[in-house]
């Protein structure tokens, strides 16, 4: 599912591949070997908790979200409770993360829409997901991949930086990066690649002073050693 998502991929021309398919698989294989534990770091037990956690993680670290999500889900274990929540009570729980006022408003409205339009269930559909308050393209992609097992590429700051720095794509914004990646990466490895690039960005290919000397893909990277 996801008509809007795949229609955009079809109409997007993309750029000429900088790597062969073999080289791209070599990059993905090396990252998978380096980060076998790569996966979603947000603590959750179901798609509702995952969805809320991803919304809260915008411009915040996963660790900061994990510190407050346990109490949030204890107070509001399903969308039905969260839909009836007082915003000030939610703010009191999530106030240590960025944009807490906007996020508290969004997750309550999101829960109300889940209850009113989806029977309290998180929809397994891209277009329905992005219709929810506070849910954008990245959040929908994460929920579809982690929550429902679809192959998706969610482009956060790490994925954007790493893939453009390596030279897998050469794009100026997040949307074009995502669409270009969907063209050049093997579809059966989209989700794996998403997590691998995030872990590589956090642990090695940082925005400042990347650790090129210890990078497992420096031999293929277009900017290895360029600070």
C-alpha positions in Angstrom: 0.0 0.0 0.0 1.0 3.6 -0.3 -0.2 5.1 -3.5 1.3 8.6 -3.0 4.7 7.1 -2.0 5.2 4.9 -5.0 3.6 7.3 -7.5 6.4 9.8 -6.5 9.0 7.1 -7.1 7.7 6.4 -10.6 7.7 10.1 -11.7 11.1 10.9 -10.1 13.9 10.6 -12.6 16.7 10.3 -10.1 20.4 10.6 -10.9 22.9 8.3 -12.6 24.1 5.5 -10.2 27.5 6.3 -8.7 27.9 2.7 -7.8 27.3 -0.6 -9.4 24.7 -3.0 -7.9 27.5 -5.1 -6.7 29.2 -2.2 -4.9 26.0 -1.2 -3.3 25.5 -4.7 -1.9 29.1 -4.7 -0.7 28.4 -1.5 1.2 25.3 -3.0 2.7 27.0 -6.3 3.6 29.9 -4.4 5.3 27.5 -2.3 7.4 25.4 -5.3 8.3 28.5 -7.1 9.5 29.6 -4.0 11.4 26.2 -3.4 13.1 24.4 -6.7 13.4 22.3 -5.2 16.2 21.0 -2.4 14.0 17.3 -1.9 14.4 14.7 0.4 15.9 16.0 1.8 19.2 12.6 3.1 20.3 11.1 1.0 23.1 7.6 -0.3 22.2 5.5 -3.4 22.5 2.9 -2.7 19.7 2.2 -0.5 16.7 0.4 2.1 18.8 3.4 2.6 21.1 5.7 2.6 18.1 3.7 5.2 16.3 3.6 7.5 19.4 7.3 7.0 20.1 8.3 7.9 16.5 6.2 11.0 16.6 7.8 12.0 19.9 11.3 11.3 18.4 11.2 14.2 15.9 14.1 16.5 16.8 14.8 14.4 19.9 17.0 11.4 20.5 15.6 7.9 20.9 17.2 7.7 24.3 15.3 10.8 25.5 12.1 9.4 24.2 12.7 6.0 25.9 13.2 7.8 29.2 9.6 9.2 29.2 7.7 6.7 27.1 7.3 4.1 29.8 5.4 6.5 32.1 3.4 7.8 29.1 2.2 4.3 28.1 1.6 3.3 31.7 -0.9 6.2 31.9 -2.3 5.8 28.4 -1.9 2.2 27.4 -4.1 2.4 24.3 -5.4 5.2 22.0 -8.7 5.2 23.9 -7.1 6.5 27.0 -4.8 8.9 25.2 -7.7 10.3 23.2 -9.3 11.4 26.5 -6.1 12.8 28.1 -5.7 16.3 29.4 -2.9 18.1 27.4 -1.3 19.5 30.6 -1.0 16.0 32.0 0.7 14.7 28.8 3.0 17.8 28.8 4.1 17.0 32.4 5.2 13.5 31.2 7.0 14.5 28.0 8.3 18.0 28.8 12.0 16.9 28.8 11.9 16.4 25.0 11.9 19.0 22.3 8.7 20.6 21.0 6.7 19.0 23.8 3.8 21.4 23.5 3.2 20.7 19.9 3.8 17.0 20.3 1.4 16.6 23.2 -1.3 18.3 21.2 -0.5 16.1 18.2 -0.5 12.7 19.9 -3.8 13.4 21.6 -5.4 14.4 18.3 -3.7 11.4 16.7 -5.2 9.1 19.3 -8.7 10.6 18.8 -8.4 10.0 15.0 -7.3 6.4 15.6 -10.4 5.9 17.8 -12.9 7.7 15.6 -11.8 6.6 12.2 -9.8 3.4 12.7 -11.4 1.6 15.6 -8.4 2.3 17.8 -6.0 0.4 15.5 -2.9 1.8 13.7 -3.6 1.6 10.0 -1.2 -0.5 7.8 -1.4 2.0 5.0 0.9 4.9 4.1 -1.8 7.3 3.0 -3.9 6.7 6.1 -0.8 7.1 8.3 0.2 10.5 6.9 -3.3 11.7 7.5 -2.8 11.4 11.2 -1.8 14.6 13.2 2.0 14.8 13.6 2.7 12.0 11.2 4.9 12.8 8.3 6.7 10.8 5.6 9.5 9.5 7.9 7.2 8.5 10.7 4.9 6.6 8.3 7.8 4.8 6.8 9.2 3.7 10.1 5.8 2.5 11.3 5.3 0.5 8.1 8.7 -1.0 8.2 9.2 -1.7 11.9 5.5 -2.2 12.8 4.2 -4.0 9.8 7.3 -5.5 8.1 7.2 -3.6 4.8 10.4 -2.6 3.1 10.7 1.1 3.5 13.5 3.7 3.7 12.9 6.4 6.3 15.4 9.3 5.8 16.4 11.0 9.0 19.5 13.3 9.4 21.8 10.3 9.6 20.5 8.5 6.5 20.6 11.8 4.6 24.1 12.7 5.6 25.7 9.2 5.2 24.1 8.3 1.9 25.0 11.6 0.3 28.5 11.7 1.8 29.2 8.2 0.7 28.0 9.0 -2.8 25.2 6.5 -3.1 23.0 9.4 -4.0 23.6 13.1 -4.6 20.6 15.1 -3.5 19.8 18.3 -1.7 16.8 17.4 0.4 15.3 14.5 2.3 12.5 13.7 -0.1 14.7 13.5 -3.1 17.2 11.4 -1.1 14.5 8.9 -0.2 13.2 8.6 -3.7 16.7 8.2 -5.1 17.6 5.6 -2.6 14.5 3.6 -3.5 15.7 3.5 -7.0 19.3 2.5 -6.4 19.1 0.2 -3.3 17.7 -3.4 -3.7 14.1 -3.3 -2.4 14.5 -6.4 -0.3 17.1 -4.5 1.7 15.5 -1.1 2.2 14.6 -1.5 5.9 18.0 -3.1 6.7 19.8 -0.3 4.9 17.8 2.4 6.8 18.9 1.0 10.1 22.5 0.4 9.0 22.9 3.9 7.8 21.5 5.3 11.1 23.9 3.2 13.1 26.8 4.1 10.9 25.9 7.8 11.2 25.7 7.6 15.0 28.9 5.5 15.5 31.3 6.4 12.7 30.1 8.8 10.0 29.3 11.7 12.3 28.5 15.2 11.0 31.8 16.5 12.3 35.0 14.6 12.4 33.9 11.3 10.8 36.1 8.4 11.8 37.2 7.6 8.3 40.3 5.8 9.5 38.2 3.1 11.1 35.3 3.1 8.6 34.4 -0.3 7.1 33.4 1.2 3.8 36.1 3.9 3.4 37.4 2.1 0.3 34.1 2.8 -1.5 33.2 6.1 0.0 33.5 9.1 -2.3 34.5 11.4 0.4 36.6 9.2 2.7 39.1 11.3 4.6 37.4 14.6 3.6 36.5 16.4 6.8 
